[in-house]
């Protein structure tokens, strides 16, 4: 019986070529973020998560988002975001304040002019590194196939990679 034909309750082990590809993917999942983080830390003094927080704010109306929405867009937990926001606020790249309108404990983050300047200064090096590590080592067809495969795997894992939409339970306004 082949691994693909396992009966109920039996493990469907990976075939040799599947195992090789799986291990390659797992190595990439670990190594690529580490390489991108190293460039950002070296050149900008921030990590990838912090960069994505600033980028999400830069694209938001008024450069402002509720922390719950910002956590969703940056793909981090509220706890992780809170730590990042504390550091980014300390560096003067964003500010935190209660959401207007007395909506309880909700807090929003706003990108400062210094944060926008830092993002503009940082983006060219980050894009160059993304090109060096991924975009320029693949031809157009390979890059499209990689993107398509990433979206398909993400969907199977319940991850919406194409989200720019407000998550359920968050209003469409900054707070």
Residue pairs with C-beta under 8 A, 6 or more apart in sequence:
1 7
2 15
3 12
3 13
3 14
3 15
4 12
4 15
6 12
6 13
14 22
32 133
32 134
33 48
35 129
35 133
36 48
36 126
36 129
36 130
36 133
37 47
37 48
39 125
39 126
39 129
40 46
40 47
40 48
40 50
40 51
40 122
40 125
40 126
41 47
43 122
43 125
43 126
44 51
44 118
44 121
44 122
44 125
44 126
45 91
46 54
46 88
46 122
49 74
49 76
49 80
49 84
50 84
50 87
50 88
51 119
51 122
51 126
52 74
52 75
53 70
53 74
53 76
53 81
53 84
53 85
53 88
53 94
53 109
54 88
54 93
54 94
54 111
54 115
54 118
54 119
55 119
56 65
56 70
56 73
56 74
57 63
57 64
57 65
57 70
57 94
57 109
57 110
57 111
57 115
58 111
58 116
58 119
59 164
60 111
60 174
61 174
62 110
62 174
63 110
63 111
63 116
64 108
64 109
64 110
64 111
64 174
65 73
65 108
65 109
65 174
66 99
66 106
66 107
66 108
66 170
66 174
66 175
67 78
67 81
67 82
67 85
67 96
67 106
67 107
67 108
67 109
68 78
68 106
68 167
68 169
68 170
69 166
69 167
69 170
69 174
70 81
70 85
70 109
71 77
71 78
71 80
71 81
72 163
72 166
72 167
72 170
73 163
73 164
74 81
76 84
85 94
85 96
85 109
88 94
88 115
89 95
89 96
89 109
91 118
92 112
92 114
92 115
93 111
93 112
93 114
93 115
93 118
94 109
94 110
94 111
94 112
94 115
95 109
95 110
95 112
96 107
96 108
96 109
96 110
97 107
97 108
97 110
98 106
98 107
98 108
99 106
99 107
99 108
99 174
99 175
100 175
101 175
103 175
106 175
108 174
108 175
111 119
134 143
134 146
135 143
138 146
150 161
151 161
151 162
154 160
154 161
166 172
